[in-house]
């Protein structure tokens, strides 16, 4: 019951590749970020070795809710205020491109079904409406819904549909990404925990650990807060109830239905926030009980639960990831702290780091500059 539903799917063996001697790039972490970075670098002809403490996708990349969303952790109207309109637009366009990129790489692990952000009360309705109007003002696709379909109607106060969003089987997707990287020549060493950056001998080192920072850099541990997300999956329901991913209460509740009709639902960590800021990867009776109650509220009953699990993701104070060169550490790069939006942002940022290592830094990298956080020296 404690294993992720996504990780229960059998993993195919990775193509066996071995980088003899010293690699050009050492990547720490074989989640979406590390595998995306390795793929771009290996395709460019660099010698890449990926170190993974467990197995490919065994961290947050295989333990999340399976959402593939446009935008980052900040709603678009908030991003416009905090980042400025040009940078907010740049961030949104980046994620639009990378949902498309994910669709091109993921095969049947991805479904372009849209998503719903819905309001649990009138105050949240006004917040969602503000995001909708900001998106429309800037020419982005969005649909306002006064009336929601059953069983959401009467329980929630309208919402916003993002038609370009998708649903992802995250473990299947990242395993395929790892296989592509290996086919391109990257060596992926599973069961190979990195205890210190001093253990790695390469021209470049990429820390791609999100919330599993593991004391590799004290400043990174200070800047990225490990945060636990708890999830459950039911046995298959009799019919399709939720045709697309749904999230409410500012993202503290989120759920979707899988192609085999299971309900996957997560969240409620705001019920005990201090306890959920942790790197301990286990479920708790309180939060799991809250998720049971959420299922009953949505469906009128609690179907049999097949699996319960948790995963650790990284959050930052400003809700933007840290992506780019580590100040004061020559050749060390980081891509972490996606604040719950790692499926798409992890793909995008892994590729942004790879492009920068190849001497082609993209303008979007400036959005996530680690130097904005003090304490690296």
Secondary structure, 3 states (H helix, E strand, C coil): CCCCCHHHCCCCCCCCCCCCCCEEEEEECCCHHHHHHHHHHHHCCCCEEEECCCCCCCCHHHCCCCEECCCCCCCHHHHHHHHCHHHHHHHHHHHHHHHHHHHHHHHHHEECCCEEEECCCHHHHHHHHHHHHHHHHCCCCCEEECCCCCCCECCECCEEEECCCEEECHHHHHHHHHHHHHHCCCEEECCCCCCCHHHCCEEEEEECCCCCCCCCCHHHHHHCEEEEEEEEEECCCCCCCCCCEEEEHHHCEEEEECCCCCEEEEECHHHHHHHHCCCCCCCCHHHHHHHHHHHHHHHCCCCCEEEEEEEEEEECCCCCCEEEECCCCCCEEEEECCCCCHHHHHHHHHHHHHHHHCCCCCHHHHHHCHHHCCCCC
